[in-house]
């Protein structure tokens, strides 16, 4: 048996080194950040580990707890090239796995690599092997295989060619450094403030120049704005009051703006699960910091296009920013929350009175850049005012200061004559058999209010479904100020809906809910 020497464990990586004749085996455990998803158990007859990615190359390096192949290629020349690196990313069940490696040469050489037991504390893990080359290494095709729990878990081939590396050999592509990618992303990014009719910022997000003259952002960043204020990386500011193109379900919007710098788009579908990726987060002072992780999944929800799941999170001010690959090319746009996310994020539009919400985090999801238009749309841009009037956008929540709290429930409504609140449980999911839902709103009572209140019901596409009767709203300072509305559900089909409570003509409260069969 080969001798095993365990090295000190860094905070993120643990490194084991096995010596077996002339072969060196290096394994990075726990090198990938945790995914938001947890892998479930698999049937005993099925494979326990799935290969997510495998790559062979001449150079690589550790970056932020992961491994990046900086010079991927599969042909090696001896004596100029001195080693081959093979790298794998797997996904498996949490728990112990028995891992083995073998290598086969062109002349029938065979080496059984050192085996080890790895106790996986997360679904995804990765490893790389360094294979030294010498003057005596046989020329031809070599095959490297990994087995986990007795199952084939990856196979890579590489060619060994004798002689000096040809002078006219095309230079192997080298990957930009993290610093290079940061500079590219920051120079092409913009900060976007959504302003209300009075010019007050109500929410902040990001955008990115992905084509000359075109800025992409999340539709959620611009929705409800009267004017958009864009701030470039050099400090320049401009204002925009129209959109060139948009898609509400896919959660993107495009503005036509002269571009100081533009990111290069990656080829469509060029990314894979397990690939390394980068994105920018925004600090409270507006500066940007770079994060990296892996692509950990994808989804294709109906009517919403594809989605990319990444292994990290970002804050709301980063929404609409770029997702980049190892080459610094744009592969996606941060955002694209699915309807289910709205059920727990119903008050995200209260940012006009709660600016700290911009610092809260969002799950790691993005849309592929391939969904964005690649040229200026033929149709004329549409003003934000027109989009609000035609229902292409929903208005912002502008009077949330009038509300102490609000919720939807299926319990009985309070009796306003008793001036006593009935306990209720917050609810965002109802069934077709439920006759009704109840909206319970507690208004602030620090001052007298005389106005009107109206409840409105919309579907997911902002189409008005029903409007309640406009009622008088009289709040006496210091007195209980809870009001309730009953929402009939019997005739509504399954789907996602939105409830708005208006005081006069302004929205004071909003919540999403769904009805299931």
N, C-alpha and C positions, 0 to 999 in steps of 0.2 A: 504493500500500500504506500502511496506517496505521502510525504510528510505535509502536514497542514499547519500553517502559521497564521494566526488571526492578528490583524492589525488593529490599532485603536480605532474606535468608531467615531467619525465626525457626527455632527448634529443631524445631518440629513442622510448621509451615505454610510453604509458599512461595506468594507472592502475585504474580500477574502482572496488570498493568493495561493494557488496550488502549483506545485512543481511536479511535472511529469516528463521525464526525459528532456527533450528540447522544447516542449510545449509549455506555454504559460497561459493559465486560465484566470481571467479576472471577472468577477461578478459584482455588479452593483445591486444591492437589495434596497428596496424602498426608495428608488431613485425618482419615481414619478409622484407628483402631488396626488393627494386623495381626490377621487372622483366624488361628485355629489350623489352618484348612484351607488347602490350596493348590489353586488352580484349575488343571485340566489343559488341554491344548491342545484346541481345537475343530476340527472338520472345516473345510476351506477354504470349503466352500459354506455353512456356517452362520454365524449372527451372532457377531461377536467380542465384543460388549458387550451386557449385559442390564441394562435399567433396573430398579433395585430400588425406587426411590421418587422421586416428584416432588411438590413442593408450591409454591404461590404464596402470598405474604403481603405485609404492609405493613412489618413490622419483623422483624429477626433480629439475632443476635449470635453471636460466636465464644465457644465454651465448651470449655476443655480440649482444644484441638486439633481441634474439630469445629464445625459451624455448626448453630444451633438457630433455627428459625422461631418467634419469640415472639408474633407476631400473624398467624396464618394467615387469609387471606380472599381472595376472588376478585373483589370489586367495589370500584372506586376512584373517588373523586370529585375533580374538578378545579374549583377550584384548591386545595382543602384537602389532598388527598394529593399528595405531591411525588415519590414513586417507587414502583415495583413491584419486588419481589424474587422471582425464580424459582430454585428449588433442586432439584438432582438428585443421586441416589446411584446409581452404576453398579457392575457387576461384570464384569470381563473378564479376558482372559488377560494374564499378565505380559509386558511388552514395550512397544514403541512403538505409540501410537495417534494418528491424525490427527483432530482435533476441530474442528467447525464449528458455527456458530449462525446461525439466520435468524429474522426476525420479520415477521409480516404484519399489516397494519392493516385496519380495516373498509372503507376506501375503495380497497383495492388497493395500499396502500403496501407496499413490500418493501425490506428491508435485509439485505444479506449480511454477517454479522458477521465479525470477524477470526478467522482460523483459526490453529491452533497444533498442534505435535507434542508429545505428552506421553509420556514413557517411564515406564510404570507399574511400580513395583517391588513391587507387591502386587495382589491381585485386586480389592480394593474401593477406589474413590476417589470424590470428590464435588466438586461445583462449584456456585456460585451467580452469578447475574447481577443487577445493579441497573439498572433501566430508569427513567430520570427522566421525570416527567410535567410538563407545562407548560400554560399557558392555551390553547395552540394544539393540544394533543393531540386527535386525532379521537376522538369518542365512538363507542362500539360495542365489538364483540368483537375482541380482539387474540389472536394465536396465536404462541407462541414454540416453536421446534423446535431440537433439537440433533441433529447427525449425528456419528457416530464411525466412522472408516474407511469412509465412504460409506454406512453403514447408519443409518436413523432410530434415535436413541438416547433420545428423549424428546420429549414435546409437552405443553404446558400452555396453557390459555386464561385470559384475565381480561377483565373488563368495565370500560370507562371511561365514567363518567356525568358530564355537565356539571352545574355548580352546586355549591352548598355541601352538605356532608354533612348529611342530615336530623337534626334534634334528637332525633327519636324512634327513630333507628336503634339497634338493640340493640348494646350495647357488645361489641366484639370480644373473644373470650376471650383472656386473657393467660396465659402460662405462668409457673408459679412459678420462682423462682430456684433455683440449686443449694443455697443455704443453706436455703431454704424446704423443699425436698425432704428435705434432711438432717434437719431438725427433725421433720418428719412421720414419717420412717422410724425415727429413734431413739426417739421417744416411744412407738411401737407395737411396738418390738422387745424381746425378752427374751433373756437368756443362760440356757442350759440345761445343767446338769451332770448326767451320768449317774453315779449312785452305786452302789457294790457293796453287798453285805449288811452290811459293816462301816461303811458311810457314807463310804467313800473315793471321791473322784472318779476315774473311769476314762476319761472322754472328755467333751469340751465342744463344744457347738454353739449354734445360735441358734434363735429362734422368732419369730413375728409374730402380733399380733392382727389377724385379717382379717375377723372378724365379732364382734359383741358377745358376750363370754363364751367365745370360741373362739380358741385358739392353734394355729397350724399350724407344723409343723417337719418335717424330714426323718426318715423312719423309721430311718435309720442312726444318727441322734443318740440315739434312745431305746432302740434294740434292745439287749437284754441287761441293762438297768438294773433294779435292785431298787427304787430311788426316784429321782425326778427333782427336782432343785433348780432353781427358777426365780428369776432375779434381774431385777427390773424396772429401767427407766431411772432411777427415783428412788431406787434402792438397796434397796427392799423385797424380801424373800425369802419364798418359800413352797415347800412340798414337795408333790408330786403322785405318787401311786402307781397311777394307772390311765389308760387311754386311752379317749377317747370314740369314736374311729373311726380306721381306718388302712387302708393298702393297701401291702403289701410290694413288689409289682412296680412300682407307680408311685412308691414311695419317699416317702410322706407319712404323717403321723400328726397327730391332732387331740386337744388337751387342752381340758377345760372349766375355765376360770379366769375370775374376774371381771376385766374389762378396763378399764384406766385410759384407754386411747386405742385407736382402731381405724383402720386404713387403709381407704380406699375402694377397692373392687374395680373394675377396668376392665371394660368390656363384653367378653364372651367373643369371641375371635378378632378383637379390635380392633387387634391389633398386626400389623406387617408386617416383612418382612426389610428392613433398612436403617434402621429406627426407632431413635431415640436412647433409651437406657435407663440406669438407675442401680441400684446395689446397695451394700451396706455390707460392709466388711471389719472384722475385729476384731483389735485390737492385743493383745500379751501382757498388758497391764494391764487389759484388758476394755473400753477405750474403742473407739469405732467411727469409721471414716473412710469417706468416700463415694468411690465410683469411678463412672465413666461409660463408656459404650461404645455399641455398636450391636448390634442383633439381626442375626446373620449367617447364620442357617439354622434349619431345623426338621427333626425326625425323627418318625416314627410307628412305633416298633418294636412288633412283635406282643406282645400281652398287657401292654404297659407304658404305654399312653397316649402322648400327644404329648410332645415335648421341644422346648425352645427353646435354641438355641445363641447365646451371646453372645461378644463380641470380647475379653473379659478373663477373668481368673482370680480366685479368692478362696481364703482359707485355710480350714482345717477348722473353725475356730471360727465361721466365717460360715455354715457349712452349715445350711440350714433358715431362713435369713433371706429378706427380701423382694427381689423384682426389680420395679422401678417404671418407669413410662413418663414422658414429659415433663410430664404433668399431676400427677405424684406419686401416681398410682393404681397399685395392685398388679396386676401382670400375671403374676407367677410366683413360684416358691419355689426358692431355690438348692438344688441337689442333683440327685437322680434319675440317678445314675450308671448307665449301662447295664452289662449283665453283662460285656462285654468289658473294661471298666475294672477289674473285680475281679481279672482275671488278672495285672495289674501292681500291684495295690493289696492283695495278699493279707494283708499284715501290718498293715493299718490298725487292727485290733482289739487290737494290743499296746500301746494307749495307757496301760494301767494302769502299765506299767513304762517307757514311753518317752513322757513327756508332750510332748516337743518335736515329736512328730508332729502335734500340733494346729497347729503353725506352718507345716507344709508346705502346698503349694498344690494346688488341684484345678482341673480343666479347666472352662471356662465353659459350664455346662449348667444348665438349670432346667426345672421342670415348669410348665405353664400353670396359673394359679389356677383356671381353670374346672373342673379335676379335683377340687377340694376341695369338700366338702359345704357347702351354703350355710345350713344350719340345724342345730341340735343333733340328732344322730341319735336315732331313736326307741328303739333298743335301749339297754339299760343299759350304762354303761362297764364295761370289763373290766380287772381288776387286772393289774399287771405280773407278779406271781407266777403268776397263772393263765395268762397268755400264755406264760410260760416252761414251765410244766408241760404245756401242751397243744401245744407246738411252734409257736405263732404267732410266737415270738421265738426266736432262737438265743442261748445264753449267751455271755458275753464270754470272751476269752482271759485267764485270771486267774493262770496260773502260767508266764508266758513267761520269768521269771527263771531257770527251770531249763534253758533252751535257749540254746546258743551260736549255732547256725544250723540251718536245715532247708530242704529242697527236695524237689521231685518230679523224677524222672528216669525214663528208660526203659532205663537201663543195668543191668548186673548188680548184685545186692546185695553188700555187703561180707561177708567171711567173719569172723564174730565170733571164731572160734577163732584167726585170724591176728592179730587186733587191729591190722589195717592198713586204712586207708580206701582205697577204690577211687575214683579221680577220677570225678566226675559233672558233667553239665551240667544247669542248671536248665531245667525244661520245664513249660509250662502248657497245651500244646495237643497232643492225641493224636488218632489216627485209629482208625476202627472196626477196622482190621486189626491194630492193636497189641494184643498179648495181655495186657500188663500194664504198670503203672507201678510205680515204686519210690519210697517215701518214705524219705528219709535224714535222720536226726535226730542232731545232735551235742549231747549233754547237757553241761551244765556239770559239771566234776569237781573243784570246789574244796572239796567236802565229800562225805561218804558219804551215799548215798541208798538206802533200802530201801523200795520201794513196788510198785505195779503199773502197767502201761501197756496202753492199749487204743486201737485205731484204729477210727474210725467214718467212714462215707461217707454224705453227704447230697446231695439234689438242690438245685436253685436255690431251691425253695420251703421248704427246711428239713425235708423229709420224709426220714426215715432210710431209706437204701437197703441198707446192709450194716454189720455189726459184726464186727470181728475177735475172735479169742480173747484174753481177758485174760491177760497174761503178767507174770511177775515182772520187776521192774526193780531191778537191783542195780548201783549205781555206786560204785566205789572211788576215793577221793580220789587225784588225781594220775595215774590210769590212763585210757587211751583210753575214750571214752564214746559211741561212735557206735553207733546201732541202726537197723535197716532193717525195713520192712514192704513186702510185695508186694501190690499191688492188682489183682486180675483185672479186665480191661476187656472181655473178649470178649462178654459178654451185656448190656452196658450200651448203651442207645440213645444217639444223638447228643444233646448238650445240655451244660449247665454243672453242675459238681459241686463239692463241698467236702469236704476231708479234715480231720478233727480228730484230734489225738493227745492222749489223756487220761492224766494221771498221777493215779492214784487216781480221784477223781470230778471233777477240775478239768482244764480245757482248757489245755494248755501250748503248742500250736502249731496253726496253721491255714493252709491254702492252698486256693485255688480252681483248677480246671482245666476244660477243655472237651474234648469228643470230637466230631469232625467225621466226616461220611460220606466 
